[in-house]
């Protein structure tokens, strides 16, 4: 409806083309003050004039920088306040009131700006405008304009969006043949808005012609088939994304528990320390290097790794090495260490969560279809966890240190006999595991909350992954993490988040009953 | 030479006199000078710390302020702060400790309904007094509790009415999304009954729950998108509680679900919960409360100034950007009303204070002189709907014409619609 008004106005404006027009002070006042119905009518009138010079003022309205005092309208920009009528810098009067826009006003403003920008020489702006128009509910009187714009449009992508809008309007038109045609065309769309239009046409009060109805149903089915494909892809993506988080969280534990056999209950706290290291680096950049803020994550990665690795090595040297071969004592000691670390953080940073802001390039996402958006932060974490996995694998399998680590964990005394300094290797390996946990903390800080209890929420999941994958195997950890992620997300789609969590736990219990050694088991004489 | 007998006798007299004097002195001191202990029962760690820590600080500020102005009946207030750590059974333990060990005259505390339900039996058994400062699901009316937050008819129902109105976007389909516990479940039961009564069929309502501390909202948001493409205008009503809101709103922004397409109306998200979240993609998301920090009136301006100064003086985390919100306001109002009731009753005795509470009025930061109902232990409160602005504050886009009387028993729940509007006598 609202678009209808705007477009009627636009068409009228074309009829009177050539009449010069600019916003008057009275227009600005009508746009900014009064009740919403009246303001919306004023917007339609301004658009009727079809003058793109109104766009900057509409945009200021949209981003809430317009203020009203008495009969004057002001624009409060980032660094200066100007009088909207004269453009002169002024002091904002003390009694100036904000112009309040609710969602309804905001969507009217967005459509008005889009309608005015449909004629822009810039393709990108036209594309944005067309997409914005598609998002709003268009009425039948918009038809002429959209048809005209479609005819003159050179860019094929913009043209197809305009075509969709046209078909969407024609769907409720008076002519049966056009309606049939429109229903046919919309079958090729993947836009959520167009699907909504089709569904609403099928509801009571919509389409009455049985032939059109049938075609709408079949178009809807074609659309659903395509959307279903994206929906499945979406489940796989969210599963992989959860899996990569689990993998990161479990990878460090796969070294300290999986390879070294230390039941490391402080693993979660190492992640927590990594997350707090990220927070510190983030704050440092915010305060001292704000122009480099977007790069803080890259600095946080080595800082978190080194910090947690050093703490891990100190723990190993002072506590854990005295407890090798005594699993119960190790469990209690590391649990206690975890509590100490948690309390330490609570004392230093407070018990409340701290906020870690994502760098700019991690906000938003790639829209593959209306129902499939791949957020950048999830993509970044998938890439990051695969990179970390590759590095750890290389370190363990292709370097001398990795060889020693494997040797010591498989047969400590024999490795010692051939001259490996087993004590030092233990420290290095534990440091590596802790450092990887710190890296996980960097990633977790980007998607969730950073607080002293962060470790607690992930420690159970981490042990689950390592035990399920098979102790002592990196490959098993990978399969278990991704598998758990996929199963969890698949179940969540059907059973809801609460039930999915329970079902996954039950599945794991059953699996461990049947196959206590996990998915992969070490083969060979060294296994006890 | 005096006989030993008379010596002992005189000594006894003196001793008795001293004893009586000192006894009456301490008795006098107990009446006049000894501080009144006040319990503060809020989670300072765990998933609810994000919301509750600020309430503890607000309570401490209010108490300090009252003490500075001469205390209550000339006696100072002594706060006893405990941390139940977002752990529901621990709430009951700490409440028992406050009542039987510290002997507090009153407790200000709890946020989630599950924590309130957990401490209720303790307050009933030991005849304590609890002030609960958060909006909740209603269906409860206890003699030992005063509810300074909103009942459903003071928040949830007006919020849904707004979403169904023209200015709210004329929503026809609803997603009821919440954390899995008593408050969201009951609120959604009330809302479902309300929606059914107003022509929204069950097919147009989707109900979803997540565990406490959920951090992965990808699937839920995909589901909301799918649901919204299946029919007319959709709106989400969120009763997500605690720090899960941060990942929820982050995901909402990243997935590009805008408020102009599918608005999210939250009942537990205020200025404090949005601290540090990048609110630019969230502009236009809604919240329903009885107070917003952005309200401009002399009482609120003075209160905000006092809070900013207090946060700075105590080096509270976040003092560089001091925020106030609805439950903080309810805490502030609650403590002052309790003070007035104690002064009216002339004692801190629980039953007498309860008797003096009804009809108390207070000039609140929400811009009204609000009143404690004479019978039903709830405040009469104005209802406000706000939209998130780019700076994390709220624009008030709708306001009730004045304070509304609470209906603790919802008329939309069968069996509760005929219950009495006052607590059962013991």
Interface residues (C-beta under 8 A of the other chain):
Chain A: X36 X63 X64 X98 X100 X101 X102 X103 X104 X106 X107 X110 X135 X192 X193 X195 X196 X199 X200 X203 X231 X234 X235 X238 X241 X242 X245 X346 X350 X351 X352 X353 X354 X355 X357 X358 X363 X364 X365 X367 X370 X371 X373 X375 X376 X377 X378 X447 X448 X449 X451 X452 X453 X457 X489 X492 X493 X496 X497 X498 X501
Chain B: X44 X45 X46 X47 X49 X50 X53 X83 X166 X167 X168 X169 X180 X208 X209 X210 X211 X213 X214 X215 X216 X218 X219 X220 X222 X223 X225 X226 X228 X229 X230 X231 X232 X243 X246 X247 X250 X251 X253 X254 X255 X256 X259 X260 X261 X263 X275 X276 X277 X278 X281 X283 X284 X286 X317 X387 X389 X390 X395 X396 X397
